[in-house]
Amino acid sequence: MPYVYMLRCSDKSYYVGSTVNLEWRLAQHHSGDAAYTRRRRPVELVWAEEFERIDDAFFREKQVQGWSRAKREALIKGNYAALPGLSVSKRPAP
């Protein structure tokens, strides 16, 4: 089954990816075979979501990649009620 997942890296950054084999992909991250996480190990799986179709997982991956750190952390905590408020721009309107 396709998955979207999020890792917390040793430098406290988050990595968001998608895969059809979550165990295999996590093994790549842990062994250093994944470029972004290679120098940020150890990594910890903090969130994952399963999908029926890979294109839906890829769409969700791109969506979460565009989110702020605060919004990603709300997702990790399962605080879904906070997500819409974290989408509001803090910049004043022109």
C-alpha positions in Angstrom: 0.0 0.0 0.0 1.2 3.6 -0.7 2.2 5.7 2.3 3.1 9.3 3.1 5.4 9.6 6.0 7.2 12.1 8.1 10.6 11.7 9.8 12.1 13.8 12.6 15.8 14.0 11.9 18.6 14.4 14.5 18.9 18.1 13.5 15.2 18.5 14.4 14.2 19.0 10.7 11.3 17.1 9.2 11.5 15.0 6.1 8.3 14.2 4.2 8.2 11.4 1.7 6.0 8.8 0.0 6.6 5.2 -0.8 4.8 2.0 -1.7 6.9 0.0 0.8 7.3 1.9 4.1 9.5 -0.7 5.9 11.9 -0.8 3.0 12.0 3.0 2.7 12.6 3.4 6.5 15.5 0.9 6.2 17.0 3.1 3.5 16.8 6.2 5.7 18.3 4.4 8.7 21.2 2.9 6.7 22.1 6.2 5.1 21.0 5.3 1.6 18.6 8.3 1.3 20.2 11.6 0.4 18.5 14.2 2.7 18.6 12.0 5.8 22.1 10.6 5.3 23.7 13.3 7.4 20.8 13.8 9.7 20.6 10.3 11.3 19.3 9.0 13.4 15.7 9.6 12.1 12.4 8.8 13.8 9.1 8.0 12.1 6.7 10.5 13.6 3.7 10.2 11.3 2.4 8.1 8.4 -0.8 7.9 6.4 -1.9 5.0 4.2 -3.6 5.5 0.8 -5.2 3.2 -1.8 -3.5 4.9 -4.7 0.1 6.1 -5.1 -1.0 9.3 -6.9 -3.1 10.2 -3.8 -0.1 9.6 -1.6 2.1 11.7 -3.8 -0.4 14.6 -3.8 -0.6 14.4 0.0 3.2 14.4 0.2 3.5 17.6 -1.8 0.7 19.2 0.3 2.5 18.4 3.6 5.9 19.4 2.2 4.4 22.9 1.7 3.3 23.2 5.3 4.9 25.3 8.0 6.7 23.6 10.9 3.8 24.4 13.3 1.3 22.8 11.0 3.4 19.7 10.5 3.7 19.4 14.3 0.0 19.8 14.7 -0.5 16.9 12.2 2.1 14.8 14.2 0.1 15.4 17.4 -3.2 14.6 15.7 -4.4 18.1 16.4 -6.6 18.3 13.3 -8.7 21.2 14.6 -5.6 23.4 14.6 -4.7 22.8 11.0 -7.1 25.3 9.3 -5.9 28.1 11.6 -2.3 27.3 10.8 -3.0 27.9 7.1 -3.9 31.6 7.6 -1.2 33.9 6.4 0.4 36.1 9.0 1.4 38.7 6.5 -0.8 41.8 6.2 -2.9 42.1 3.0 -1.5 44.4 0.4 
